[in-house]
Amino acid sequence: MRKFKVFNDFDKEEQWLERMGSEGYQLESTYFGYKFRLVDPKEKKIKIDFRKFKHSADFLDYITLFEDSGWRHIAGSKYSGIQYFEKIDDQAIDDIFSDNVSKAKRYQRYAHSSLMLAIGNFPLIIFLYFTDIIDPVYFIRPSELYLTPGLWDKSGTSFWFSFIFETPFALLRGAAWTFIPLSVLSYLFFSYKANKRYIQSMIKK
Amino acid sequence: MDINKYSPLTETTYYILLSLIEPSHGYVMMQKVEELSDNKVKIAAGTMYGAIENLVKQRLIQSVQSDDKRRKTYVITEKGIEVLRQDYKRMSHMIRITNNLFSNTDK
Protein backbone atom coordinates (compact mmCIF):
# COMPACT_ATOMS: atom_id res chain seq x y z
CA MET A 1 0.00 0.00 0.00
CA ARG A 2 1.14 3.50 -0.77
CA LYS A 3 0.21 6.68 1.06
CA PHE A 4 0.99 10.28 0.26
CA LYS A 5 1.41 12.65 3.13
CA VAL A 6 3.50 15.70 3.89
CA PHE A 7 4.95 16.43 7.32
CA ASN A 8 7.12 19.22 8.57
CA ASP A 9 7.25 17.88 12.10
CA PHE A 10 9.41 14.79 12.62
CA ASP A 11 7.70 13.95 15.93
CA LYS A 12 4.27 13.84 14.26
CA GLU A 13 5.65 11.79 11.38
CA GLU A 14 7.17 9.29 13.84
CA GLN A 15 3.86 9.01 15.70
CA TRP A 16 1.94 8.46 12.46
CA LEU A 17 4.37 5.72 11.34
CA GLU A 18 4.12 4.04 14.74
CA ARG A 19 0.33 4.10 14.48
CA MET A 20 0.54 2.57 10.99
CA GLY A 21 2.86 -0.10 12.41
CA SER A 22 0.42 -0.96 15.17
CA GLU A 23 -2.21 -1.51 12.45
CA GLY A 24 0.13 -3.87 10.62
CA TYR A 25 1.62 -1.50 8.06
CA GLN A 26 5.38 -1.75 8.03
CA LEU A 27 7.23 1.08 6.28
CA GLU A 28 9.24 -0.26 3.38
CA SER A 29 10.45 2.73 1.41
CA THR A 30 9.89 6.43 0.89
CA TYR A 31 11.11 6.90 -2.68
CA PHE A 32 7.61 7.71 -3.91
CA GLY A 33 5.19 8.42 -1.09
CA TYR A 34 5.18 6.04 1.87
CA LYS A 35 5.23 2.43 0.78
CA PHE A 36 3.96 -0.08 3.34
CA ARG A 37 4.03 -3.84 3.59
CA LEU A 38 1.32 -5.75 5.43
CA VAL A 39 2.73 -7.60 8.45
CA ASP A 40 1.51 -8.69 11.87
CA PRO A 41 0.50 -5.60 13.84
CA LYS A 42 3.29 -4.67 16.25
CA GLU A 43 4.04 -1.79 18.57
CA LYS A 44 7.42 -0.58 17.42
CA LYS A 45 9.31 2.60 18.15
CA ILE A 46 10.18 4.59 15.05
CA LYS A 47 12.58 7.53 14.99
CA ILE A 48 13.66 9.93 12.27
CA ASP A 49 17.01 11.57 11.68
CA PHE A 50 18.04 13.93 8.89
CA ARG A 51 21.40 13.42 7.20
CA LYS A 52 22.79 13.37 3.68
CA PHE A 53 26.00 11.59 2.75
CA LYS A 54 28.63 12.17 0.10
CA HIS A 55 30.32 8.79 0.41
CA SER A 56 28.77 5.33 0.60
CA ALA A 57 31.31 4.34 3.26
CA ASP A 58 30.04 7.15 5.54
CA PHE A 59 26.44 6.06 4.99
CA LEU A 60 27.31 2.46 5.82
CA ASP A 61 29.21 3.53 8.96
CA TYR A 62 26.19 5.62 10.02
CA ILE A 63 23.67 2.79 9.52
CA THR A 64 25.95 0.30 11.27
CA LEU A 65 26.32 2.53 14.33
CA PHE A 66 22.52 2.61 14.67
CA GLU A 67 22.19 -1.10 14.07
CA ASP A 68 24.89 -1.88 16.69
CA SER A 69 22.89 0.13 19.20
CA GLY A 70 19.57 -1.55 18.49
CA TRP A 71 18.02 0.59 15.76
CA ARG A 72 17.46 -0.84 12.29
CA HIS A 73 17.51 1.49 9.29
CA ILE A 74 14.22 0.88 7.44
CA ALA A 75 13.97 3.65 4.84
CA GLY A 76 15.99 6.49 3.36
CA SER A 77 19.03 6.59 1.12
CA LYS A 78 22.44 8.24 0.95
CA TYR A 79 21.00 11.39 -0.62
CA SER A 80 17.41 11.36 0.59
CA GLY A 81 18.16 13.14 3.86
CA ILE A 82 15.31 11.78 5.93
CA GLN A 83 16.39 8.51 7.56
CA TYR A 84 13.93 6.16 9.26
CA PHE A 85 14.88 3.82 12.09
CA GLU A 86 12.98 1.13 13.94
CA LYS A 87 13.91 -0.14 17.38
CA ILE A 88 14.82 -3.82 17.23
CA ASP A 89 16.51 -4.33 20.59
CA ASP A 90 14.42 -4.09 23.77
CA GLN A 91 17.55 -3.20 25.76
CA ALA A 92 18.30 -0.17 23.58
CA ILE A 93 17.68 3.43 24.66
CA ASP A 94 14.17 4.56 23.64
CA ASP A 95 15.41 7.36 21.39
CA ILE A 96 18.13 7.89 18.83
CA PHE A 97 19.03 11.16 20.55
CA SER A 98 20.08 11.46 24.17
CA ASP A 99 19.97 15.25 24.45
CA ASN A 100 17.66 17.95 23.14
CA VAL A 101 20.35 19.90 21.30
CA SER A 102 21.29 17.02 19.04
CA LYS A 103 17.60 16.24 18.58
CA ALA A 104 16.93 19.82 17.49
CA LYS A 105 19.91 19.87 15.14
CA ARG A 106 18.17 17.54 12.69
CA TYR A 107 15.78 20.41 11.94
CA GLN A 108 18.74 22.68 11.34
CA ARG A 109 20.20 20.22 8.81
CA TYR A 110 16.79 19.83 7.18
CA ALA A 111 16.35 23.61 6.89
CA HIS A 112 19.82 24.01 5.42
CA SER A 113 19.30 21.22 2.91
CA SER A 114 15.92 22.62 1.75
CA LEU A 115 17.40 26.07 1.38
CA MET A 116 20.22 24.65 -0.76
CA LEU A 117 17.66 22.92 -3.00
CA ALA A 118 15.75 26.19 -3.41
CA ILE A 119 18.93 28.07 -4.29
CA GLY A 120 19.99 25.29 -6.63
CA ASN A 121 16.74 25.45 -8.59
CA PHE A 122 16.57 29.21 -8.76
CA PRO A 123 18.78 29.59 -11.88
CA LEU A 124 16.26 27.35 -13.70
CA ILE A 125 13.54 29.95 -13.16
CA ILE A 126 15.71 32.68 -14.57
CA PHE A 127 16.60 30.47 -17.50
CA LEU A 128 12.93 29.69 -18.18
CA TYR A 129 12.08 33.37 -17.95
CA PHE A 130 14.73 34.44 -20.46
CA THR A 131 13.85 31.68 -22.90
CA ASP A 132 10.25 33.00 -22.85
CA ILE A 133 8.91 29.71 -21.52
CA ILE A 134 7.63 31.72 -18.58
CA ASP A 135 5.58 34.44 -20.20
CA PRO A 136 3.86 36.82 -17.78
CA VAL A 137 1.36 37.80 -20.53
CA TYR A 138 -0.53 34.57 -19.80
CA PHE A 139 -1.19 35.79 -16.29
CA ILE A 140 -2.80 38.94 -17.55
CA ARG A 141 -4.62 37.42 -20.52
CA PRO A 142 -5.04 33.69 -20.02
CA SER A 143 -7.29 33.61 -23.11
CA GLU A 144 -4.12 33.62 -25.22
CA LEU A 145 -3.38 30.12 -24.03
CA TYR A 146 -6.25 28.88 -26.22
CA LEU A 147 -5.16 28.32 -29.81
CA THR A 148 -8.40 27.21 -31.52
CA PRO A 149 -9.00 29.77 -34.28
CA GLY A 150 -12.06 31.93 -33.62
CA LEU A 151 -12.79 30.25 -30.29
CA TRP A 152 -13.82 33.46 -28.59
CA ASP A 153 -16.27 34.36 -31.39
CA LYS A 154 -18.16 31.11 -31.01
CA SER A 155 -21.20 30.82 -28.78
CA GLY A 156 -23.52 28.27 -27.23
CA THR A 157 -22.76 24.56 -27.36
CA SER A 158 -20.09 24.94 -30.00
CA PHE A 159 -18.15 27.37 -27.74
CA TRP A 160 -18.46 25.27 -24.62
CA PHE A 161 -17.47 22.12 -26.49
CA SER A 162 -14.29 23.67 -27.90
CA PHE A 163 -13.56 25.52 -24.68
CA ILE A 164 -13.81 22.49 -22.44
CA PHE A 165 -11.97 20.37 -24.97
CA GLU A 166 -9.00 22.70 -25.10
CA THR A 167 -8.77 23.65 -21.43
CA PRO A 168 -6.48 20.76 -20.40
CA PHE A 169 -4.10 21.66 -23.25
CA ALA A 170 -4.20 25.33 -22.31
CA LEU A 171 -3.41 24.47 -18.72
CA LEU A 172 -0.54 22.29 -19.80
CA ARG A 173 0.79 25.01 -22.07
CA GLY A 174 0.51 27.72 -19.44
CA ALA A 175 1.19 25.83 -16.27
CA ALA A 176 3.59 23.01 -17.06
CA TRP A 177 6.58 25.11 -16.02
CA THR A 178 4.96 26.33 -12.80
CA PHE A 179 6.08 23.23 -10.95
CA ILE A 180 9.64 24.59 -10.86
CA PRO A 181 8.90 27.91 -9.14
CA LEU A 182 6.37 26.03 -7.03
CA SER A 183 8.98 23.55 -5.91
CA VAL A 184 11.40 26.38 -5.16
CA LEU A 185 8.70 28.05 -3.08
CA SER A 186 7.90 24.84 -1.24
CA TYR A 187 11.60 24.24 -0.51
CA LEU A 188 11.78 27.74 0.91
CA PHE A 189 8.64 27.11 2.92
CA PHE A 190 9.98 23.83 4.34
CA SER A 191 13.29 25.47 5.11
CA TYR A 192 11.54 28.28 6.96
CA LYS A 193 9.33 25.86 8.89
CA ALA A 194 12.21 23.58 9.85
CA ASN A 195 14.33 26.49 10.98
CA LYS A 196 11.48 27.78 13.12
CA ARG A 197 11.09 24.35 14.68
CA TYR A 198 14.85 24.23 15.31
CA ILE A 199 14.78 27.57 17.14
CA GLN A 200 11.67 26.55 19.11
CA SER A 201 13.18 23.28 20.27
CA MET A 202 16.42 25.01 21.22
CA ILE A 203 14.47 27.44 23.43
CA LYS A 204 12.43 24.63 24.96
CA LYS A 205 15.50 22.71 26.04
CA MET B 1 46.24 26.96 18.99
CA ASP B 2 43.86 28.18 21.63
CA ILE B 3 43.11 25.25 23.88
CA ASN B 4 41.03 27.29 26.30
CA LYS B 5 38.21 27.85 23.83
CA TYR B 6 37.14 24.22 24.37
CA SER B 7 37.07 24.57 28.15
CA PRO B 8 35.00 23.67 30.04
CA LEU B 9 34.13 20.49 28.18
CA THR B 10 30.64 19.09 28.57
CA GLU B 11 30.39 15.87 30.52
CA THR B 12 29.54 14.00 27.31
CA THR B 13 32.49 15.39 25.36
CA TYR B 14 34.88 14.68 28.24
CA TYR B 15 33.83 11.04 28.37
CA ILE B 16 33.92 10.65 24.60
CA LEU B 17 37.49 11.96 24.50
CA LEU B 18 38.44 9.63 27.35
CA SER B 19 36.90 6.71 25.48
CA LEU B 20 39.23 7.36 22.54
CA ILE B 21 42.58 7.11 24.32
CA GLU B 22 42.54 3.70 22.67
CA PRO B 23 41.19 3.56 19.08
CA SER B 24 37.59 2.37 18.81
CA HIS B 25 34.46 2.72 16.70
CA GLY B 26 31.19 4.44 17.56
CA TYR B 27 29.39 1.64 19.32
CA VAL B 28 32.37 0.67 21.47
CA MET B 29 32.69 4.36 22.38
CA MET B 30 29.05 4.37 23.54
CA GLN B 31 29.70 1.34 25.75
CA LYS B 32 32.95 2.75 27.14
CA VAL B 33 31.30 6.06 28.03
CA GLU B 34 28.56 4.19 29.86
CA GLU B 35 31.11 2.12 31.74
CA LEU B 36 33.46 5.02 32.58
CA SER B 37 30.58 7.12 33.87
CA ASP B 38 29.17 4.38 36.10
CA ASN B 39 26.11 4.07 33.81
CA LYS B 40 25.29 7.75 34.36
CA VAL B 41 26.00 8.97 30.81
CA LYS B 42 24.23 7.09 28.04
CA ILE B 43 24.71 8.42 24.55
CA ALA B 44 22.20 7.43 21.84
CA ALA B 45 23.30 6.60 18.28
CA GLY B 46 22.16 9.83 16.58
CA THR B 47 23.75 11.98 19.28
CA MET B 48 26.98 9.98 19.15
CA TYR B 49 27.20 10.30 15.36
CA GLY B 50 26.82 14.10 15.58
CA ALA B 51 29.34 14.32 18.41
CA ILE B 52 31.94 12.35 16.44
CA GLU B 53 31.37 14.58 13.41
CA ASN B 54 31.91 17.70 15.55
CA LEU B 55 35.04 16.42 17.28
CA VAL B 56 36.58 15.43 13.94
CA LYS B 57 35.85 18.94 12.63
CA GLN B 58 37.53 20.44 15.70
CA ARG B 59 40.45 18.02 15.17
CA LEU B 60 40.19 16.69 18.71
CA ILE B 61 39.77 13.18 17.30
CA GLN B 62 40.64 11.63 13.93
CA SER B 63 39.66 8.54 11.99
CA VAL B 64 42.26 5.82 11.59
CA GLN B 65 42.67 2.82 9.28
CA SER B 66 40.87 -0.33 10.34
CA ASP B 67 40.00 -3.75 8.95
CA ASP B 68 36.31 -3.21 9.67
CA LYS B 69 34.73 -1.99 6.42
CA ARG B 70 31.38 -1.20 8.02
CA ARG B 71 32.63 0.82 10.97
CA LYS B 72 34.96 3.78 11.12
CA THR B 73 37.57 3.76 13.86
CA TYR B 74 38.64 6.91 15.67
CA VAL B 75 41.36 7.91 18.08
CA ILE B 76 42.07 11.05 20.12
CA THR B 77 44.60 13.52 18.62
CA GLU B 78 47.49 15.33 20.35
CA LYS B 79 45.28 18.39 20.47
CA GLY B 80 42.49 16.31 21.99
CA ILE B 81 44.79 15.03 24.74
CA GLU B 82 45.98 18.56 25.46
CA VAL B 83 42.34 19.76 25.75
CA LEU B 84 41.54 16.85 28.04
CA ARG B 85 44.58 17.64 30.21
CA GLN B 86 43.60 21.30 30.54
CA ASP B 87 40.10 20.39 31.61
CA TYR B 88 41.44 17.81 34.02
CA LYS B 89 43.65 20.50 35.63
CA ARG B 90 40.71 22.88 35.84
CA MET B 91 38.57 20.28 37.61
CA SER B 92 41.43 19.12 39.87
CA HIS B 93 41.82 22.67 41.10
CA MET B 94 38.10 22.91 41.84
CA ILE B 95 38.16 19.61 43.68
CA ARG B 96 41.23 20.63 45.71
CA ILE B 97 39.84 23.94 46.89
CA THR B 98 36.43 22.48 47.56
CA ASN B 99 38.02 19.71 49.60
CA ASN B 100 40.01 22.23 51.63
CA LEU B 101 36.98 24.37 52.36
CA PHE B 102 34.84 21.39 53.26
CA SER B 103 37.44 19.91 55.62
CA ASN B 104 37.88 23.32 57.29
CA THR B 105 34.18 23.60 58.06
CA ASP B 106 34.13 20.01 59.33
CA LYS B 107 36.59 20.78 62.12
Chai-1 contact restraints between the chains, C-beta under 6 A:
chainA,res_idxA,chainB,res_idxB,connection_type,confidence,min_distance_angstrom,max_distance_angstrom,comment,restraint_id
A,D49,B,G46,contact,1.0,0.0,6.0,A-B,restraint_1
A,L60,B,R70,contact,1.0,0.0,6.0,A-B,restraint_2
A,D61,B,R71,contact,1.0,0.0,6.0,A-B,restraint_3
A,D61,B,K72,contact,1.0,0.0,6.0,A-B,restraint_4
A,T64,B,R70,contact,1.0,0.0,6.0,A-B,restraint_5
A,T64,B,R71,contact,1.0,0.0,6.0,A-B,restraint_6
A,L65,B,G26,contact,1.0,0.0,6.0,A-B,restraint_7
A,L65,B,A45,contact,1.0,0.0,6.0,A-B,restraint_8
A,L65,B,Y49,contact,1.0,0.0,6.0,A-B,restraint_9
A,F66,B,A45,contact,1.0,0.0,6.0,A-B,restraint_10
A,D68,B,Y27,contact,1.0,0.0,6.0,A-B,restraint_11
A,S69,B,Y27,contact,1.0,0.0,6.0,A-B,restraint_12
A,S69,B,A45,contact,1.0,0.0,6.0,A-B,restraint_13
A,W71,B,A45,contact,1.0,0.0,6.0,A-B,restraint_14
A,I93,B,K42,contact,1.0,0.0,6.0,A-B,restraint_15
A,I93,B,A44,contact,1.0,0.0,6.0,A-B,restraint_16
A,D95,B,A44,contact,1.0,0.0,6.0,A-B,restraint_17
A,I96,B,A44,contact,1.0,0.0,6.0,A-B,restraint_18
A,I96,B,A45,contact,1.0,0.0,6.0,A-B,restraint_19
A,I96,B,G46,contact,1.0,0.0,6.0,A-B,restraint_20
A,F97,B,A44,contact,1.0,0.0,6.0,A-B,restraint_21
A,F97,B,G46,contact,1.0,0.0,6.0,A-B,restraint_22
A,F97,B,T47,contact,1.0,0.0,6.0,A-B,restraint_23
A,S98,B,I43,contact,1.0,0.0,6.0,A-B,restraint_24
A,S98,B,A44,contact,1.0,0.0,6.0,A-B,restraint_25
A,S98,B,T47,contact,1.0,0.0,6.0,A-B,restraint_26
A,D99,B,T47,contact,1.0,0.0,6.0,A-B,restraint_27
A,S102,B,T47,contact,1.0,0.0,6.0,A-B,restraint_28
A,S102,B,G50,contact,1.0,0.0,6.0,A-B,restraint_29
